[in-house]
Each structure stands twice: as structure tokens, then as C-alpha cells.
């Protein structure tokens, strides 16, 4: 696939609300993003088998934390945000972002560890190009070692990534066996290839997150995955609106506003979306959060 082909692609990636069977793809599995080989200049790294640079204790703590979150009534948006934070840490990256498919088969932004990662995820959707879309399309990891030289691969994405201070990217599929439901991006501050050990660990984290998404559907509702994801997407819209409103009220940036809402929700045993609704509908009712 050429860079030109990517630029002409539909801004959302279609998975038609069903499992993706690799390696073959049907012609109806995408809206305007052709199936084929990776974009020129990108790489599919081989997973490593040796643990050497990440402390084993930190890896264990991370996976216990993720597993602990997977209770019957866990908050999906908060869970996925935590996954991006841990993915960035384990990858040695500056930030990470995550996208899932909605009920219409389009990739949508769901979570990010930092506002800059959110902007890059949205840019990929709007421009129809980027590592997250390619990773989802192929169902396997995709990377670029030096985004300053990636103009022929993802011209819009690479230019904005470099402007924001990111110089390398690694995308991981959210998959369980042959089912691919989204993709996780990590953004590095330097031009370099992520080492095989970190690729292996972060992919395992992405796989566990996927199990959590599928498990939540089966335990709580027995609904279709697309319906469960749509509920989370609606929550995400509410949270984004509340984040902006709280940032304006408190005269802080949106990252700080999100962290305030998230901490308030945890401390008061509330869902993040319920706190967001309170900020939007009755901010005076939660002065400990909205008071300057």
C-alpha cells in the first residue's frame, strides 16, 4: 500500500462488528483502506523471549494491577486509561493511546495517558493514516524507528508527532486469538527501535486488556461486543466534555482536569462517567472538585 493510498483512505477503519480472521481479509472488512502489506518504511518487529531491561517485579505488579481491575463492575474508560499509562511505562515511552471499534465498525479513540497522545490518535482517525490503523488492519505490531523520516509513510501523522516531541512509534493490536478489537500505540521521545523484550511485555498487556474487554461483555450483559463498546464510547464523550468544563472552571489544563475527576471517582467509589455528568449538570454540588 502506498502513502498516497493511505491519504485517500476513509478516516475510520471498519471491522464490521465481528471477529477478524488472520491472515486473510475479506473485501468488506474495511472502508477505503485496502488490505495488503505494511506501509513502506514501517516494520513488524519479531517478539523477543528474554527479560533483561524491565524489572520483573514491576512487570508482575502491572499485571496484578490489571487483573485486579477486572471485577464484575469495573469502569472500562478508567481501565483502558490505566492500560495506556502502564503501556507507556513498560515501553519506556512518553505517552500511549488506545482505540477500539464501535458498533458501526469504525475505530474510535478511547483512552490516552497524555493529551498529546489523544491528539495523535484523533489525527490518525481524521487523516485515515497512521500506525494504529495499519496495526488494526494487519492484526499485528507495527513500528517506525524514526518519525522524522516517515513523511513517505504517514505524512500527516509523522509531521504532527515530531512537532509534539515524539520520534518513534510502536503499535500493538488488541487481540484475543483471531479476534482483533482495537490497537494500542506507544510514542517514544527518541528515534529508536523498541527492544524485543519490551515489545513482548507490552503485547502481553494489550492481550490481557482485550480479555478484560471481552470478559466484561460476557459477565455483565451477555451483549454483543459492539453494544458494550458503544456504551463506553458514549461515556468517553461525556468525560471529554466534563474534562474541558472542569479545566475552564479551575483554570487548569485538560490532563490535570481528567486526573482530578479520576481521583475523585476512585476516592468516592463512583464511576468516572457519573463524576463527569455531575461536573456538567451540577458542578456546585461537588465543590471539593469544582471549587478553585
C-alpha positions, 0 to 999 in steps of 0.5 A: 500500500502506498502513502498516497493510498493511505491519504485517500483512505476513509478516516475510520477503519471498519471491522464490521462488528465481528471477529477478524480472521488472520491472515486473510481479509475479506473485501468488506472488512474495511472502508477505503483502506485496502488490505495488503502489506505494511506501509513502506518504511514501517516494520513488524518487529519479531517478539523477543523471549528474554527479560533483561531491561524491565524489572520483573517485579514491576512487570508482575505488579502491572499485571496484578494491577490489571487483573485486579481491575477486572471485577464484575463492575469495573469502569472500562474508560478508567481501565483502558486509561490505566492500560495506556499509562502502564503501556507507556511505562513498560515501553519506556515511552512518553505517552500511549493511546488506545482505540477500539471499534464501535458498533458501526465498525469504525475505530474510535479513540478511547483512552490516552495517558497524555493529551498529546497522545489523544491528539495523535490518535484523533489525527490518525482517525481524521487523516485515515493514516497512521500506525494504529490503523495499519496495526488494526488492519494487519492484526499485528505490531507495527513500528517506525524507528524514526518519525522524522523520516516517515513523511513517505509513510504517514505524512500527516501523522509523522509531521504532527508527532515530531512537532509534539516531541515524539520520534518513534512509534510502536503499535500493538493490536488488541487481540484475543486469538483471531479476534482483533478489537482495537490497537494500542500505540506507544510514542517514544521521545527518541528515534529508536527501535523498541527492544524485543523484550519490551515489545513482548511485555507490552503485547502481553498487556494489550492481550490481557486488556482485550480479555478484560474487554471481552470478559466484561461483555460476557459477565455483565450483559451477555451483549454483543461486543459492539453494544458494550463498546458503544456504551463506553464510547458514549461515556468517553464523550461525556468525560471529554466534555466534563474534562474541558468544563472542569479545566475552564472552571479551575483554570487548569489544563485538560490532563490535570482536569481528567486526573482530578475527576479520576481521583475523585471517582476512585476516592468516592467509589463512583464511576468516572462517567457519573463524576463527569455528568455531575461536573456538567449538570451540577458542578456546585454540588461537588465543590471539593472538585469544582471549587478553585 
